[in-house]
Each structure stands twice: as structure tokens, then as C-alpha cells.
Amino acid sequence: MNARDAQQFSGSASAQDLRLSMVAAERSGDMLAALLLQGMRKSWPQLQASGIGGPQMDAIGFVSRWSCDELSVRGLVEALWRYRHINGIRQTLIQDLLASPPDLYVGVDASDFNLPVERLLRQKGVPTVQLVCPSIWAWRPERVQKIRDSVDHVLCIYPFEPALLAQHGIEGTFVGHPVADVIDIEPDRLQARQALGLATDATIVALLPGSRPSEVKGLALPFLQAAKRMLALRPGLQFVLPTHGPLLPMIEAAIAQAGMQGQVHLIMGRSHEVQAACDVALVASGTATLETALHKRPMVIAYKMQWLSWQIANRKRLLPWIGLPNILCNESLVPEFLQEKVHPEALAKAVLQWLDDPVAVAKIQQRFTELHHQLRQDMPTLATYAIQKVLAA
């Protein structure tokens, strides 16, 4: 089933009311969920959707009982530190959903939070769908049994996932990655720079230390220290760092600690424009690495987490990479620096190497273009069609 067939199917669907419960546990999930909601409203114009979401979901009529920021943690140990608070939210949510069951529950990523909710609802006869397959191909393969017990259908954003799930008796549909739909195949660098008020002829480095407080705590300072070293070697460089309100005090403190006051353009939100505008990016591992790749920009990936969390996660890791561009292309396209290797000097050197090698940049841009076409599948339409089939079963 391609996107055109799915659109025809959706167009003939009954415009019945649908009560949907949805949980997105971080900002990237908020974006995915908002796109899915927009697609679903074409089939269910009177859709009522509530649960846990973020600003993009709320802007299109979603009713958030809690903000996704309350659930946003990184690492097993950090999750344990906040377990009582997060579990309290989950238990209250479960009680409310069991008392007044929705027509459908959609968990958006955040499988550790969503799978227990989905399992209980599924036992009560509520259809359950998971948007974003838990990364059993990368780490923690033991989650397969939990997925099979909890979810009626998985909406997969990577093409190899449905076949992997089928091996374990789990139904899944490749719907494409929605970020690939919203980013232009050929991003306009000049337009992005003009929109952000940046010099059109400058060499611009994007600093993307993450969207979670734990990420910013570990990466903002070494990123800014790396920027200071780059600036010492190339005084003409300009640095741009997108962030959002709750993280701004941490970012400003890191800028001051690094001695980079007045040297970093802080942008509230608008990370896609920053990625389009830059020449190269220094980026925290996560969805931002894929977004940077789809903007066809070379990058250096870095990541640090609490020591014990890393020890636990690293033992369960199945792949040699953590960065999505390397994983999806199945090769070491961009450098990765993890844990104790996140040194400002090493990061600065790796970023500057991209600026000195236009042949390597052209090669990686071609590879990222191929990846973009592969992932661009009109997620909202294909996902809505898959959900219709689940509800009709």
C-alpha cells in the first residue's frame, strides 16, 4: 500500500467520532504525534484527543493533562531518580483510562512508559498502537515479548523494522519518518540564514547539545568549549545554538562558564532553520542527528550520560554506532564521540576537518539525499490507514 492508495482509502472512511488517548514523552515525540493527529483528522474530523503531549500537539487541539517535559529523562539511572514522579503520572493515567476507556490508545516512542499502559488497556479490549518501534535492533532485545503482549500494531519509521517484528509475531507497518516529509530535499541555506538574521557569507557551526536537561547538563559546556577552541583557530566562525525556554538558564550558564559571551547566537526553537543555515553541526545523539542528515549537513555526534546509565546501556548495545545516520546507512559516515571521549579539543578538530574537506562533504550529502528519499513516505497518511485497519479488525 503506497501513500496514494492510502489517501484514497482515507478519503472514503467514515467521519465518525473517535476518542483517542495519546502519550508523547518528549519534544521529538510531540512533533511526531502532532503530524499523526493532523493526518487522523482527515478521517475523523471530530477526533477528540487527550493525554500527555507538548506544544505542537496542544496547538492543534490536543488536551494535555501533563506536559511531555515532565516525562523527559535520558538514561536508566536518571529514570530511577524520577521514578516516583513518573510512575505516579502513569498510574493516574491508567486509572483514568480504565475508568473511561478510549476508542484507541497511541503511544508515541517512550516505550518504557507506554508499553505497561498499552498492555493493561489491551487486556481490557482497547486497541493499542505504538508509533516508533522500540529499538530492539540496537539494544535491549528482551523487549520483544513486552511489545507482543502490549501492542496490536507498530507504526515503524525505519524500513527494516516490520520484517524484524514479523519474525516475532508482531504486526508492523513502515510509514516513513515524518521528519523526512517536512524537510525539503534541497534545504535552502540562504533563505534559512536570512530568516534567522545570520550573515549569508559566514561559515556557521550549529551547536545542538540536546533537548533534555540531562543532555544539556552533560554536553553544553564541552560543546561551547570546543567552539571556543575553533574560534581561536578560525576567528571568522559563527556559532548558532537553538534552545527552548526551560533550558535557557542552563545554556546561558554554560556560555558564561566557557567564556563565550557574545560569541553564540541563541535561537529560541527553530532548530530546523538552524540546521538548514549551518555549514556543519556538533550535535547530541538522538533525533537531531537524523534531522541534520536530512538537511544534508555534515556533523560530529557526541553523547554523555550518567556513568552507571552508560555502563548498563552499553552492555545491551547491539550495534557499533549510536548515531542514527550511521545506523541507517550501516556505515561510519560521521564521527561519534562518547562518554570520556567527549573532549573539547577532539570535538573541535573533528568539526574543522569537515570544513577542510569539501569532497567528503559532497559525498556525505549524496548519501544523505538517498536516505531522505527512502524515509519520505507521507507518514500521516500511511499511519492513519494502518490505524483504520486496526480499528476495523
PAROKE-914396 format. One record per residue (C-alpha): x, y, z. Coordinates in Angstrom, 3 decimals, decimal comma, always signed. Example, Ala and Ser with C-alpha at 12.3 -4.5 7.8 and 13.67 -1.06 7.14 Angstrom:
<babas>
+----------+----------+----------+
:       xx :       yy :       zz :
+----------+----------+----------+
:  +12,300 :   -4,500 :   +7,800 :
:  +13,670 :   -1,060 :   +7,140 :
+----------+----------+----------+
</babas>
This chain:
<babas>
+----------+----------+----------+
:       xx :       yy :       zz :
+----------+----------+----------+
:   +0,000 :   +0,000 :   +0,000 :
:   +1,515 :   +3,294 :   -1,095 :
:   +0,621 :   +6,801 :   +0,029 :
:   -1,772 :   +7,428 :   -2,905 :
:   -3,794 :   +4,276 :   -2,185 :
:   -3,877 :   +5,143 :   +1,496 :
:   -5,143 :   +8,643 :   +0,707 :
:   -7,983 :   +7,179 :   -1,376 :
:   -8,863 :   +4,812 :   +1,437 :
:   -8,792 :   +7,618 :   +3,977 :
:  -10,986 :   +9,772 :   +1,814 :
:  -13,734 :   +7,155 :   +1,830 :
:  -13,543 :   +6,498 :   +5,569 :
:  -16,492 :   +7,246 :   +7,826 :
:  -16,223 :  +10,586 :   +9,592 :
:  -17,285 :   +9,042 :  +12,894 :
:  -16,140 :  +10,453 :  +16,207 :
:  -13,063 :   +8,889 :  +17,748 :
:  -11,872 :   +9,257 :  +21,319 :
:   -8,107 :   +8,934 :  +21,265 :
:   -5,670 :   +8,785 :  +24,156 :
:   -2,086 :   +9,554 :  +23,230 :
:   +1,161 :   +9,878 :  +25,167 :
:   +4,300 :  +11,599 :  +23,874 :
:   +7,082 :  +11,802 :  +26,437 :
:   +9,490 :  +14,300 :  +24,873 :
:   +9,714 :  +17,107 :  +22,317 :
:  +10,604 :  +14,859 :  +19,374 :
:   +7,557 :  +12,717 :  +20,168 :
:   +5,440 :  +15,865 :  +20,351 :
:   +6,360 :  +16,634 :  +16,745 :
:   +5,624 :  +13,063 :  +15,574 :
:   +2,299 :  +12,987 :  +17,383 :
:   +1,215 :  +16,364 :  +16,012 :
:   +1,796 :  +15,186 :  +12,446 :
:   -0,134 :  +11,977 :  +13,091 :
:   -3,041 :  +13,898 :  +14,627 :
:   -3,239 :  +16,124 :  +11,568 :
:   -3,423 :  +13,050 :   +9,348 :
:   -6,027 :  +11,334 :  +11,511 :
:   -8,318 :  +14,366 :  +11,499 :
:   -8,787 :  +13,910 :   +7,756 :
:  -10,576 :  +10,642 :   +8,529 :
:  -12,059 :  +11,650 :  +11,884 :
:  -12,812 :  +15,390 :  +11,750 :
:  -14,411 :  +15,280 :  +15,204 :
:  -11,445 :  +13,488 :  +16,748 :
:  -11,100 :  +14,053 :  +20,493 :
:   -7,517 :  +13,551 :  +21,624 :
:   -6,080 :  +13,877 :  +25,113 :
:   -3,314 :  +12,542 :  +27,325 :
:   +0,299 :  +13,707 :  +27,587 :
:   +1,701 :  +15,983 :  +24,934 :
:   +3,695 :  +19,055 :  +24,073 :
:   +3,209 :  +22,472 :  +22,492 :
:   +2,879 :  +21,258 :  +18,904 :
:   +0,117 :  +18,813 :  +19,879 :
:   -1,623 :  +21,410 :  +22,044 :
:   -1,542 :  +23,919 :  +19,177 :
:   -3,814 :  +21,669 :  +17,086 :
:   -6,386 :  +20,948 :  +19,759 :
:   -4,826 :  +18,147 :  +21,817 :
:   -5,741 :  +18,311 :  +25,506 :
:   -2,645 :  +17,676 :  +27,622 :
:   -3,228 :  +16,628 :  +31,205 :
:   +0,534 :  +16,686 :  +31,710 :
:   +3,340 :  +18,179 :  +29,676 :
:   +5,688 :  +15,808 :  +27,879 :
:   +8,542 :  +17,670 :  +29,590 :
:   +7,546 :  +16,034 :  +32,890 :
:   +8,470 :  +12,624 :  +31,462 :
:  +11,598 :  +13,613 :  +29,568 :
:  +14,602 :  +11,762 :  +31,013 :
:  +17,668 :  +10,135 :  +29,492 :
:  +19,318 :   +7,021 :  +30,910 :
:  +18,218 :   +4,270 :  +33,255 :
:  +19,666 :   +5,807 :  +36,392 :
:  +18,078 :   +9,201 :  +35,696 :
:  +14,748 :   +7,422 :  +35,206 :
:  +15,166 :   +5,739 :  +38,587 :
:  +15,816 :   +9,084 :  +40,245 :
:  +12,476 :  +10,360 :  +38,932 :
:  +10,646 :   +7,046 :  +39,100 :
:   +8,151 :   +8,001 :  +41,797 :
:   +7,040 :  +11,128 :  +39,964 :
:   +6,818 :   +9,499 :  +36,534 :
:   +5,178 :   +6,350 :  +37,860 :
:   +2,658 :   +8,473 :  +39,731 :
:   +1,651 :  +10,131 :  +36,474 :
:   +1,394 :   +6,751 :  +34,756 :
:   -0,736 :   +5,214 :  +37,485 :
:   -3,123 :   +8,175 :  +37,471 :
:   -3,348 :   +7,969 :  +33,692 :
:   -4,055 :   +4,220 :  +33,807 :
:   -6,774 :   +4,658 :  +36,423 :
:   -8,486 :   +7,334 :  +34,350 :
:   -8,255 :   +5,319 :  +31,123 :
:   -9,600 :   +2,150 :  +32,722 :
:  -12,478 :   +4,125 :  +34,239 :
:  -13,327 :   +5,699 :  +30,879 :
:  -11,668 :   +3,658 :  +28,109 :
:  -10,808 :   +5,479 :  +24,880 :
:  -11,531 :   +4,072 :  +21,429 :
:   -7,797 :   +3,894 :  +20,753 :
:   -4,521 :   +4,387 :  +22,577 :
:   -1,413 :   +5,518 :  +20,695 :
:   +1,922 :   +5,513 :  +22,461 :
:   +4,492 :   +7,729 :  +20,787 :
:   +8,002 :   +6,357 :  +21,320 :
:   +8,832 :   +6,252 :  +25,093 :
:   +8,273 :   +2,503 :  +25,213 :
:   +9,288 :   +2,176 :  +28,874 :
:   +6,371 :   +4,436 :  +29,794 :
:   +3,893 :   +3,377 :  +27,121 :
:   +4,147 :   -0,415 :  +26,962 :
:   +2,796 :   -1,025 :  +30,507 :
:   -0,133 :   +1,299 :  +29,788 :
:   -0,797 :   -0,390 :  +26,458 :
:   -0,661 :   -3,876 :  +27,971 :
:   -3,343 :   -3,098 :  +30,573 :
:   -5,592 :   -1,340 :  +28,059 :
:   -5,215 :   -4,133 :  +25,523 :
:   -6,283 :   -6,643 :  +28,176 :
:   -9,470 :   -4,580 :  +28,554 :
:  -10,132 :   -4,676 :  +24,812 :
:   -8,830 :   -1,213 :  +23,894 :
:   -6,893 :   -1,231 :  +20,566 :
:   -3,303 :   -0,143 :  +21,085 :
:   -0,838 :   +1,244 :  +18,563 :
:   +2,798 :   +2,187 :  +19,102 :
:   +4,256 :   +4,946 :  +16,925 :
:   +8,019 :   +4,345 :  +16,662 :
:   +9,229 :   +0,811 :  +17,104 :
:  +11,290 :   +0,259 :  +20,235 :
:  +14,857 :   -0,094 :  +19,021 :
:  +15,188 :   -3,836 :  +19,632 :
:  +17,663 :   -3,853 :  +16,726 :
:  +20,010 :   -1,510 :  +18,606 :
:  +19,747 :   -2,563 :  +22,227 :
:  +17,526 :   -4,329 :  +24,796 :
:  +16,190 :   -7,081 :  +22,509 :
:  +14,407 :   -8,592 :  +25,523 :
:  +11,617 :   -6,045 :  +24,997 :
:  +10,192 :   -8,147 :  +22,145 :
:   +7,910 :  -10,107 :  +24,486 :
:   +6,636 :   -6,883 :  +26,083 :
:   +5,809 :   -5,446 :  +22,669 :
:   +3,965 :   -8,619 :  +21,623 :
:   +1,901 :   -8,578 :  +24,830 :
:   +1,110 :   -4,874 :  +24,707 :
:   +0,596 :   -3,643 :  +21,166 :
:   -1,834 :   -4,506 :  +18,367 :
:   +0,244 :   -2,733 :  +15,730 :
:   +3,536 :   -0,878 :  +15,469 :
:   +3,946 :   +2,111 :  +13,159 :
:   +7,589 :   +1,834 :  +12,077 :
:   +9,620 :   +4,822 :  +10,946 :
:  +12,504 :   +2,771 :   +9,534 :
:  +12,079 :   +0,392 :   +6,578 :
:  +13,755 :   -2,702 :   +8,043 :
:  +11,625 :   -2,822 :  +11,200 :
:   +8,364 :   -4,525 :  +10,029 :
:  +10,229 :   -7,633 :   +8,851 :
:  +12,101 :   -7,808 :  +12,147 :
:   +8,859 :   -7,536 :  +14,118 :
:   +7,184 :  -10,157 :  +11,924 :
:   +9,860 :  -12,647 :  +12,962 :
:   +8,435 :  -12,328 :  +16,470 :
:   +4,761 :  -12,401 :  +15,521 :
:   +4,203 :   -8,656 :  +15,822 :
:   +2,352 :   -6,684 :  +13,141 :
:   +4,026 :   -3,535 :  +11,897 :
:   +3,833 :   -1,073 :   +9,017 :
:   +6,616 :   +1,088 :   +7,621 :
:   +5,110 :   +4,558 :   +7,462 :
:   +8,276 :   +6,533 :   +6,803 :
:   +9,872 :   +9,109 :   +9,031 :
:   +7,746 :  +12,252 :   +9,315 :
:  +10,796 :  +14,470 :   +9,573 :
:  +11,634 :  +13,407 :   +6,022 :
:   +8,263 :  +14,778 :   +4,898 :
:   +8,674 :  +18,227 :   +6,436 :
:  +12,310 :  +18,860 :   +5,448 :
:  +12,947 :  +19,864 :   +1,851 :
:  +15,052 :  +17,515 :   -0,247 :
:  +17,240 :  +20,523 :   -1,049 :
:  +17,145 :  +22,829 :   +2,006 :
:  +17,668 :  +26,496 :   +1,217 :
:  +20,698 :  +27,624 :   +3,219 :
:  +20,468 :  +31,251 :   +2,087 :
:  +16,783 :  +31,558 :   +2,967 :
:  +17,372 :  +29,996 :   +6,400 :
:  +20,189 :  +32,420 :   +7,141 :
:  +18,122 :  +35,399 :   +6,111 :
:  +15,192 :  +34,216 :   +8,235 :
:  +17,468 :  +33,885 :  +11,281 :
:  +19,260 :  +37,168 :  +10,664 :
:  +22,610 :  +35,459 :  +10,053 :
:  +25,349 :  +36,599 :   +7,694 :
:  +24,833 :  +34,978 :   +4,313 :
:  +28,568 :  +34,631 :   +3,633 :
:  +29,737 :  +33,434 :   +7,069 :
:  +30,947 :  +29,947 :   +7,979 :
:  +28,394 :  +28,794 :  +10,529 :
:  +28,666 :  +25,980 :  +13,065 :
:  +25,452 :  +24,759 :  +14,700 :
:  +25,708 :  +23,645 :  +18,327 :
:  +22,938 :  +21,182 :  +19,217 :
:  +23,528 :  +19,878 :  +22,761 :
:  +20,125 :  +18,225 :  +23,115 :
:  +16,561 :  +18,965 :  +24,162 :
:  +16,588 :  +17,351 :  +27,619 :
:  +18,050 :  +18,913 :  +30,762 :
:  +20,253 :  +15,852 :  +31,351 :
:  +21,698 :  +16,141 :  +27,828 :
:  +22,364 :  +19,859 :  +28,130 :
:  +23,967 :  +19,336 :  +31,528 :
:  +26,463 :  +16,893 :  +30,061 :
:  +27,095 :  +18,387 :  +26,631 :
:  +26,532 :  +22,148 :  +26,585 :
:  +29,818 :  +23,044 :  +28,280 :
:  +32,115 :  +20,772 :  +26,203 :
:  +30,315 :  +21,910 :  +23,044 :
:  +30,910 :  +25,549 :  +23,941 :
:  +34,494 :  +24,858 :  +24,972 :
:  +35,010 :  +23,199 :  +21,598 :
:  +33,514 :  +26,278 :  +19,939 :
:  +35,980 :  +28,484 :  +21,826 :
:  +38,889 :  +26,404 :  +20,523 :
:  +37,526 :  +26,555 :  +16,979 :
:  +37,141 :  +30,321 :  +17,249 :
:  +40,739 :  +30,682 :  +18,383 :
:  +41,884 :  +28,809 :  +15,285 :
:  +39,411 :  +30,492 :  +12,904 :
:  +38,246 :  +33,865 :  +14,211 :
:  +35,645 :  +34,269 :  +11,464 :
:  +33,477 :  +31,327 :  +12,539 :
:  +29,953 :  +31,999 :  +13,779 :
:  +28,103 :  +29,730 :  +16,213 :
:  +24,349 :  +29,237 :  +16,461 :
:  +22,604 :  +27,317 :  +19,234 :
:  +18,849 :  +26,626 :  +19,205 :
:  +17,135 :  +26,000 :  +22,537 :
:  +13,799 :  +26,422 :  +24,295 :
:  +12,624 :  +28,255 :  +27,409 :
:  +13,188 :  +25,692 :  +30,193 :
:  +16,774 :  +25,075 :  +29,058 :
:  +17,779 :  +28,695 :  +28,528 :
:  +19,233 :  +29,307 :  +32,033 :
:  +21,440 :  +26,187 :  +31,737 :
:  +22,628 :  +27,243 :  +28,283 :
:  +23,415 :  +30,798 :  +29,379 :
:  +25,334 :  +29,492 :  +32,397 :
:  +27,388 :  +27,190 :  +30,157 :
:  +28,137 :  +30,062 :  +27,766 :
:  +29,401 :  +32,158 :  +30,660 :
:  +31,465 :  +29,280 :  +32,073 :
:  +33,071 :  +28,696 :  +28,671 :
:  +33,845 :  +32,390 :  +28,248 :
:  +31,763 :  +32,590 :  +25,070 :
:  +29,523 :  +35,530 :  +25,939 :
:  +28,637 :  +37,448 :  +22,812 :
:  +30,031 :  +34,721 :  +20,555 :
:  +26,959 :  +32,474 :  +20,270 :
:  +23,689 :  +33,311 :  +18,535 :
:  +20,949 :  +31,847 :  +20,759 :
:  +17,794 :  +30,978 :  +18,826 :
:  +14,551 :  +30,071 :  +20,590 :
:  +13,255 :  +26,961 :  +18,841 :
:  +13,632 :  +26,932 :  +15,043 :
:  +16,174 :  +24,104 :  +15,130 :
:  +15,344 :  +23,067 :  +11,550 :
:  +16,211 :  +26,535 :  +10,287 :
:  +19,461 :  +26,401 :  +12,220 :
:  +20,301 :  +23,029 :  +10,664 :
:  +19,496 :  +24,373 :   +7,207 :
:  +21,576 :  +27,515 :   +7,789 :
:  +24,759 :  +25,895 :   +9,085 :
:  +27,804 :  +24,548 :   +7,284 :
:  +28,466 :  +21,847 :   +9,884 :
:  +26,872 :  +20,766 :  +13,153 :
:  +28,089 :  +19,498 :  +16,510 :
:  +25,085 :  +17,526 :  +17,717 :
:  +23,909 :  +15,319 :  +20,571 :
:  +22,948 :  +11,788 :  +19,577 :
:  +19,214 :  +11,483 :  +19,002 :
:  +16,586 :  +12,638 :  +16,540 :
:  +18,571 :  +15,822 :  +15,877 :
:  +21,261 :  +13,761 :  +14,137 :
:  +18,710 :  +12,460 :  +11,636 :
:  +17,286 :  +15,944 :  +11,143 :
:  +20,776 :  +17,254 :  +10,459 :
:  +21,372 :  +14,452 :   +7,965 :
:  +18,113 :  +15,227 :   +6,162 :
:  +19,277 :  +18,830 :   +5,909 :
:  +22,356 :  +17,360 :   +4,140 :
:  +24,780 :  +18,853 :   +6,627 :
:  +27,966 :  +17,139 :   +7,812 :
:  +28,134 :  +16,641 :  +11,553 :
:  +30,017 :  +15,405 :  +14,551 :
:  +27,959 :  +13,358 :  +17,024 :
:  +28,648 :  +13,350 :  +20,760 :
:  +26,952 :  +11,901 :  +23,788 :
:  +27,445 :  +11,650 :  +27,538 :
:  +25,196 :  +10,220 :  +30,184 :
:  +25,490 :   +9,379 :  +33,860 :
:  +28,242 :   +6,785 :  +34,322 :
:  +26,102 :   +3,931 :  +35,647 :
:  +23,435 :   +4,516 :  +32,991 :
:  +26,120 :   +4,223 :  +30,327 :
:  +27,529 :   +1,026 :  +31,805 :
:  +24,085 :   -0,582 :  +31,802 :
:  +23,119 :   +0,641 :  +28,336 :
:  +26,460 :   -0,150 :  +26,730 :
:  +26,273 :   -3,801 :  +27,802 :
:  +22,953 :   -4,153 :  +25,995 :
:  +24,078 :   -2,343 :  +22,848 :
:  +23,942 :   -4,449 :  +19,668 :
:  +25,430 :   -2,042 :  +17,089 :
:  +28,800 :   -0,304 :  +16,813 :
:  +27,147 :   +3,121 :  +16,454 :
:  +24,658 :   +5,216 :  +18,388 :
:  +24,101 :   +7,944 :  +15,760 :
:  +21,070 :   +7,442 :  +13,520 :
:  +22,852 :   +8,491 :  +10,278 :
:  +25,483 :   +5,794 :  +10,816 :
:  +22,923 :   +3,187 :  +11,890 :
:  +20,530 :   +3,794 :   +8,997 :
:  +23,283 :   +3,895 :   +6,385 :
:  +25,058 :   +0,947 :   +8,052 :
:  +28,469 :   +2,582 :   +7,882 :
:  +30,627 :   +5,047 :   +9,763 :
:  +29,711 :   +8,183 :   +7,851 :
:  +30,135 :  +10,723 :  +10,640 :
:  +32,406 :  +10,649 :  +13,706 :
:  +30,987 :   +9,767 :  +17,107 :
:  +32,447 :  +10,750 :  +20,482 :
:  +31,004 :   +9,012 :  +23,534 :
:  +31,424 :   +9,423 :  +27,271 :
:  +35,065 :  +10,058 :  +28,241 :
:  +35,948 :  +10,825 :  +24,601 :
:  +33,791 :  +13,970 :  +24,658 :
:  +36,770 :  +16,358 :  +24,884 :
:  +36,588 :  +19,916 :  +23,530 :
:  +39,847 :  +19,511 :  +21,619 :
:  +38,714 :  +16,323 :  +19,887 :
:  +35,305 :  +17,778 :  +19,035 :
:  +36,828 :  +20,962 :  +17,633 :
:  +39,303 :  +19,032 :  +15,478 :
:  +36,569 :  +16,772 :  +14,047 :
:  +34,292 :  +19,707 :  +13,192 :
:  +37,077 :  +21,639 :  +11,476 :
:  +38,020 :  +18,579 :   +9,415 :
:  +34,637 :  +18,783 :   +7,683 :
:  +35,272 :  +22,423 :   +6,803 :
:  +38,586 :  +21,438 :   +5,248 :
:  +37,303 :  +18,561 :   +3,110 :
:  +34,686 :  +19,644 :   +0,531 :
:  +34,999 :  +16,317 :   -1,298 :
:  +33,956 :  +14,409 :   +1,828 :
:  +31,096 :  +16,868 :   +2,370 :
:  +29,803 :  +16,343 :   -1,177 :
:  +29,956 :  +12,567 :   -0,735 :
:  +28,014 :  +12,576 :   +2,507 :
:  +25,418 :  +14,972 :   +1,096 :
:  +24,735 :  +12,484 :   -1,699 :
:  +24,365 :   +9,643 :   +0,786 :
:  +22,021 :  +11,703 :   +2,957 :
:  +19,911 :  +12,565 :   -0,087 :
:  +19,461 :   +8,861 :   -0,819 :
:  +18,438 :   +8,275 :   +2,795 :
:  +15,969 :  +11,162 :   +2,602 :
:  +14,150 :   +9,668 :   -0,384 :
:  +13,988 :   +6,299 :   +1,356 :
:  +12,398 :   +7,737 :   +4,501 :
:   +9,967 :  +10,133 :   +2,788 :
:   +6,717 :   +8,148 :   +2,710 :
:   +3,922 :  +10,513 :   +3,902 :
:   +3,729 :   +9,201 :   +7,457 :
:   +0,417 :  +10,844 :   +8,469 :
:   -1,492 :   +9,203 :   +5,596 :
:   +0,090 :   +5,748 :   +5,854 :
:   -0,190 :   +5,705 :   +9,639 :
:   -3,845 :   +6,707 :   +9,516 :
:   -4,577 :   +3,907 :   +7,069 :
:   -2,847 :   +1,385 :   +9,334 :
:   -4,855 :   +2,633 :  +12,300 :
:   -8,086 :   +2,293 :  +10,329 :
:   -7,253 :   -1,358 :   +9,696 :
:   -6,585 :   -1,915 :  +13,401 :
:   -9,922 :   -0,388 :  +14,357 :
:  -11,757 :   -2,416 :  +11,713 :
:  -10,270 :   -5,729 :  +12,849 :
+----------+----------+----------+
</babas>
